[in-house]
Amino acid sequence: MGYTGVVIVIPTRNRAALAENAVRSALGQPGRGDCSVLVSDNSTSAADAAELSDFCGRLGDRRLTYVRPPRPLPMPDHWEWAIRQALAREGASHFIYLTDRMMFKRGELARVLDPAAAYPDRIVSYNHDRIDDQSRPVRVERHEGTGLLLEVEMDHLALLYARGVMHGCTPRMLNCAVPRAALERLTERFGSVFGSIAPDYSFAFRCVATFDSFVYYDAAPIFHYALDRGNGASADRGELTPDYADFIANLPVDDSRRNYATPIPQLKTSGNAIFNEYNVVGRETGSPRFREFDKEKYLGVLAWEVAGFTDPRLRAEARSLLAAHGWAGGAQENGTQPARGLALVRKLLSPRDVARKLRQLSTGAKTTPLWRFLSRRFGVAPPADLVFEFGSFAEAAEFLDEPAPLPRRAAAGERVRELLAARELPAPGPARG
């Protein structure tokens, strides 16, 4: 079946103000008459539900539909309920999830739908930018996109995860346009589209087991923010925020068994949750695509996450647990390795570290207006690895919302093709909207 339109599903729970931002970003895409939006409100807060329902009603946009499940559901069940509501809508061939902590950049939806129309039977994934709005100044972390359209084999994607490489190309439903036929095929095989504990990665690895390849648009048409409200971000900080506590209380398994399919289920980081979904689907399907983890790489990912725990006691306990499982990085982290002073001097004077410091100096709040001027006036794309600083979230979002030239650096393109073992696809023409 060819491309006939898209439904953007916005699942939300007790985050009315954030969901409203997501709705505005989806409906504000210019010239997209082929796009409709379905808000699925799983709120337990009557105030949030009333606010979001009233907001959707006040917009009066025929493309927008507001629905609520009969009762509050755990996240995987809610995502499943929401996709059933979307699939019941006739006319649309494709479906996208946009969580309440994500927004489409203005004009960027077309860059996703063009390849979806050109390859209507394929899942088309894309990357995202990140606004770190937990502290001041607010920081914008941009994906080094090349704008290339790449075909990636599912077998190679699974191999990367076994080696501890988690790439943003991974189709997680919240970063891809998915054809109706693909969702129906997943349902036929697994009995549902989503499952387990983390519905986004459950979907991703079910796709790995079911399809041979997917199309990856190497750019960031969306960004995510509100890190203080994110379950994964809270886990990576080792903090029990109200949103995270609500997520844990509605898990389909006891919290002590949350990451039961991993070597260290006691560690509750987002990375370990991803490895858990990898193993759950691998064991469920018996697919040879799911390899055994590289132990050192697995422990390294967890150690990197544990370093971000804000509670020193919790961080120390987690490091002891990693050491008990063979992680040898503890001595170096504690600064007890030989010749530590000499190593530090070498690091500070290394060309890479000097370049990093220069990048930091060139992206402060005072230099950001210069980059914006160069982009607007001369189409100069700043280096994608620069981190920009702003005084508020609104300023950061406005910066990402502005049309910007996509860099096509030969070296960056070669790197992403090599990492993903990908084949470049022809750029598609515009989809009809």
N, C-alpha and C positions, 0 to 999 in steps of 0.2 A: 504494500500500500504506500502511496506517495504521501508527501507532507501536506496536511490539511489544516494545521493550526496547533496551538499549544495551550495547555492548562498549567498555570503556575500555582502550585499548592503551597500555602503558607501555614504550616503547623505551628501552633503556639500554645503556651500555658502560663498564665499569670504574668504576661508581659505585654499588656495592651499597647503601651506607648511605643515599644520596639516593633511590635507587629504592624502598627500604623505606618511606621517608617518604611517597612518592607513593602506594604501595599502601595504606598505612594511611588516607590521606586519602580515597581512593576507596571503600574498603570500609567506612569509618566513616560514610558518609552515612546518616542515619536513614531508615528505611522504604523503602529502595530495593531491593526484591526483583527489580526488572526490570533490575538492573545487574550485569554480570559484568566481571571484570578479566583481561586477558591481558598478562603480563609477557614481553617478548621480549628476551632477554639476549644481546647481541652482544659480550660481554666477551672480551678477549684475556688478561685476568688470571685465572689459575686460582683464585686466592684470592677475588676478587670473585665469580666465577661460583659457587663453592662456597658462599660466604656467602649469596648471594641465593637460590640454590636451596634451601638448608637453611631459610632464613627462610620462604619460601613454603610449604614442606612442613610446617613447625611450625605455621603458622597453621591448617591443616586446614579452610580455608573452601572449600566446594564451588563458590563463585562465582569462585575464583582459579585460573588456569592459568599454569604456567611453561613457556616453550619457549625453545629455542636453535636458531639456524640451523646448518646442517651445518658451516659454517666462518665465521670472522669476515668481515663484509662492510663495504664503504664505507657511509656513512650513507644516501645515497639508496637503495641496494640493500637495506639492512636495513629501512628504512621500508616498502619495497615488499613484502619478504618477510613482514614482520609483518602488513601489512594483508591479505595473502592468507590467512594463518592465521586472522585474525579473520573474514574473509568466509566461510570454510569452516564457521563455527559457525552452525548453524541457529537460527532463532527471533528473532534480533536484527534490528531494522530500521535501527538507527543506530549510528554509530561515532564515538568521540572519541579523540584522542591526548592523553596527558598525559605530558610528558617527565619525565625523572628529576630535573629541577631545578624542577619545578612541584608544587604541592599544591592540591587543592580545599579551600576553606574549609568548615567544618562546616555542613551543611544547604543549601549553595549549589547542589549538583547539581540539585536539584529546580527551581531557577529557570531552569536551562538546558533541562531535559527537558519542562517545561510548554509552552514555545513549540514545542519539537520535536514534541510530540504534537499541538499545535493546528495546526501547519503541517508535516505529516509529509513532504511532498515538497520541502521547502526546506532549504537549508543555514542553520543558526542559529549565528551567531558571537557572541563576547563578548570583553570586554577583560580586563585583569589588573592587579593591584597588583605592586609590586616591593619586595623587601627588599634594601637595600644593606648586605651583611654583610662587605664587604671591610675595613672599618675600624671603629673604636669612637669614638663610640657607633654602634650599628646604627641605620640610618635606614629608615623605612617611607614609601614614596612611593605615594600612593593615587590611583587613577583617579577623576576627577570624574564619577562615574556619575549618571545621572538615573533609571535604572530603566525608561526608555522602551523600547518594542519598535518598531523602525524597519525599513522596507523600503528597501534601498539598491540603486540601479541599478549594475550592473557597469561600464557605460560611464562613469558619473561617478567611480567609484573609480579607473578607469584614468586619467582626466583629472587627478585629484588627484596621482597619482604623477608624471605628466608635469610637474606644477607643483612637484614636490619635497615634496609633503605625504604623509607616511606615517602613516596612521591605524591605531589599534589594532583597528578593526573588521574589518580585512582578514582574510578566512577563510583560515587557514594550516594547517588540520587540527589543530594543537595548541591552537586556541582556538575550536573549533566542533564542533557535533553534525552529522554528515553522514549523510544517508540512503543506504541501500545502492544505490538506483537511481542516485544521483549518482555514486558511485564506479564503478559499472558503466559509466555513460555516459562518464566520463573514460577508462576503460580501453579502451573501444571506439574512442574518437577518437585517443588518444595511444599506445595499446599498454601503458600503465601508469598508475598513479595519480600516482606521484612520478617525478622525473627530474632531470637536470642536476646541479648542485652543491649547492644549498641546497634540500632537499626541501620545506620548509615554504612558501617563496615560489614554487617551481616549481608546487606544488599551487595556490597562490593565483591565480597568473596564468593557469594552465590553466582555473581556474574562471571568471576574467574573460572568457576567450575562448569559453567553452562555455555559460554560463548568463546569463540576462538580469538577474537580481537575486538578493539573498539577504536574510535576516532578521538584524538586528543587535540584540542585547540589550545596552543601554548600561549595563553594570555590570561588576564585576570579581569573578566567582565563584572565581577562582583567583589565586595569586600565584607569582612565581618568585624564586629566591634562588641562593645559592652562585655568586656572580658570578666567583669565582676559578676555577671549573670550566667556565665557558661559553666556547664557541668564538667567538661573536660579541662578547662582552664582552672577551675577550682580544685580538681583532683591533682593537677600538676603543681599547684601551690601547696597541696596538703591541707587545704582549708575546707571546713564544713559550712558552706554558705547555705542560706535558706533554700535556694534553688537546688543545690546539690543534695541537701538532706531530703528534699521532696523526691528527687530522682531515686535515691537509695531506698527510700521507704516503699517505692512501688516496683522494685526489681522483681522479676519472675523467679529469682532464686535468692536464698539467704545471702546477705552481704559477705559473709565469711567465705562463700563459694563463688563469688562474683567472677573471678578470673580462673575458674577451676580447670580450664584446659591449658593453662600455662605452667611452666616449671616453677614459678614463684607466685602462686595465687594470692598470697598475702599482700603484695604490692598493688595498690589501687591507683596506678597512674593511667593516663589515657593510652600511652603506648602499650602497656600490658593488656589493656582492654582490646586493643587492635590485634595483638598477637593471639589473644583468646579467641576472637572471632575467626581468625585465620585457621586455628586448629579445630574449632567447632565445625566449620564447613568442611575442612579437609577430612575429618573423621567421619562426618555424616555422609559424604559423597564417595570417599575412597579414591578421589581423583589423584593421579600421579603428579599433577601440577603442584600439589602442596608438599613441599619438602620439609625436612626437619630443620629447625633454626640453627644458624651458626651461633653456638653458645656465647662466644666472646662478643659478637655483635649484638646479640640479644641483651646481654648484661650491660653492654655499653650504652644502649638506648635507655635502659632503665636508670643507669647511673647518671646520665645527663638530665633526665627528668627529676630524679631525686635531688639533684643539686639546686633545683628551684623551689624546694620546700621552704616555706617561711618559718616554720617551727624548728629550731635547732635540735630539740630532743627527737622529734619525729624524723628529721633528716639523719641524725646519728643512728637511730634504730634501723632505718631503711638501708643505710650503708653497711651496717653490721650484717643484715640479712643478705645483701648482695655478696659480701665477702664470704659468708658461709656457703654460698653457692658457687664460689670460685672466682669472683671478681677481684682482680689484682690491682685495680686502679686506686685503692684507698691510700696506699703509702704516698703516691705522687700527689694526690689531692690534699693530703695533710702536710705536704712540704717536707717530708723526711728523706727524699731521695738525695743521693750524693751530689755535691757541687751545685746545690740549688741556687746559690747566689749568681754563679757564672751563667747558669741556664737562663736566669731571669734577665741578666744584662743582654745576653744574645737575643732573647725574645723582644726586648724593648727596642733594640737596634736593628731588628730584622726588616728587610724591605717590605714584607707583608704587613708587619705591624705599623710601620711608618705610613704605608698606604692607607691602612685602616684609620689611623688618626687623622690623616688629611681628609678622608671622606667624611669623618665626623665633623670636622671644622667647616666643611663646605656645605653642610646640610642643616645648620642651625636655623633658628627662627629668623635670624637676620638675613640669611642668604636665600631662603625659600622664595621670596618675591622675585629675586633675580631669575631663578629657574623657571618660574611661572611666566615671566616676561619673555624669556627665550623660547619657551614652548609655544606661547600664543603668537608671538610676532614672527618667529623664524622657523617654527616647527622643529626645534631642537629637543630631542628626547634626552633627559638627564640619565646618567648611568642608573640602571635598575636596582643596583645593590645599595644605593644611597637611602638613608633613613631620614625622613623629613620631620621637623618639629613644628607644632602649632600650639596656640594658646587654648584651643577648645576643640571639642569633637566636631562642632559645626564647621569650623574652619578646615579641619582635616577632611571632612566629607565633601565639602565644596571643592577642595583641591582634587580629590579623586574623581569627582563628577565632571570635571572639565574635560573636553576632548583633548586627547594627547596623542602625539605620533607614536606608533609602535616601532620600537627599534628592531631592525633586522640585521643584527650583528652576525657575521659569518661564524665567528668563533663560538658564540653562544648557541647558535643553531646546530653546529657540529657537536657541541657538548651534550645538548639534550637528545639529539638523534642517537649518539653513541650510548648514553646512559640507558635510554629506553629501547635500544636496538630497533628503532622505529624507521618506517618508510614514509617519506614525505608525500603528501597527496596534493593534487592540484587545488588551487584556491577556487572556491565556488563563486558563482554569481549570486546576486541578491535574491533572497526568498521573497515571494509575493506576500505583502502584508497589507 
